[in-house]
Amino acid sequence: MSLKEKFEAAMAESKNLPERPDNMTLLKIYALFKQGSSGDVEGSRPGFTDMVGRAKYDAWAALKGTSADDAMQQYIDLIESLK
């Protein structure tokens, strides 16, 4: 099974976790997913009134420079640890 296939399987599994992760873990899942699937963050940081968008942007921006393969593997490992 290739890394991409494992990543896609982990995406499917992330929707069926036994319990909802805390917000910080959810942000990490989001950031690793975006870095693994889209690469480095693009666009401008959301404004002060968009707190959720801003938190997501900051979490993704923190991974800038991480390779897509590394992000995919970290995503897979994180989902496995939450099962």
C-alpha positions in Angstrom: 0.0 0.0 0.0 1.5 3.3 -1.0 1.8 6.4 1.3 -1.0 8.1 -0.7 -3.3 5.1 -0.3 -2.6 4.9 3.4 -3.2 8.7 3.7 -6.6 8.3 1.9 -7.5 5.3 4.2 -6.6 7.5 7.3 -8.9 10.2 5.9 -11.8 7.8 5.8 -10.9 6.5 9.3 -10.7 10.0 10.7 -14.5 10.3 10.2 -15.1 7.2 12.4 -13.0 7.8 15.4 -14.4 6.4 18.7 -14.6 9.9 20.3 -14.2 13.4 19.1 -10.7 14.7 19.6 -10.0 17.9 21.5 -9.7 21.2 19.6 -5.9 21.3 19.6 -5.8 17.7 18.1 -8.5 18.7 15.6 -6.3 21.6 14.5 -3.3 19.3 14.1 -5.3 16.9 12.1 -6.5 19.7 9.8 -3.0 21.2 9.4 -1.4 17.9 8.6 -4.2 17.1 6.1 -3.8 20.4 4.4 0.0 20.2 4.3 -0.1 16.7 3.0 -2.7 17.3 0.3 -2.0 21.0 -0.7 1.5 21.8 0.5 2.5 25.1 2.2 -0.2 27.5 3.3 -1.3 30.1 0.7 -3.4 33.3 0.9 -3.6 35.8 3.6 -4.4 35.2 7.2 -8.1 35.6 8.1 -9.1 38.7 9.9 -9.5 39.1 13.7 -13.2 38.4 13.6 -12.7 34.9 12.0 -11.3 33.1 15.0 -11.7 29.6 13.7 -10.3 30.4 10.3 -7.4 32.2 11.9 -6.6 29.2 14.2 -6.7 26.8 11.2 -4.5 29.1 9.1 -2.0 29.5 12.0 -1.9 25.7 12.6 -1.3 25.1 8.8 1.3 27.9 8.6 3.2 26.3 11.5 4.0 23.3 9.2 5.4 25.5 6.4 8.4 23.7 4.8 7.3 20.2 5.9 7.3 17.9 2.9 4.0 16.4 1.7 5.2 12.9 2.5 6.2 13.8 6.0 2.9 15.5 6.6 1.0 12.5 5.2 2.9 10.1 7.5 2.4 12.2 10.6 -1.3 12.4 9.7 -1.5 8.6 9.3 0.3 8.1 12.7 -1.9 10.6 14.5 -5.2 9.0 13.2 -3.8 5.6 14.2 -3.1 6.8 17.7 -6.6 8.2 18.1 -8.3 4.9 17.1 
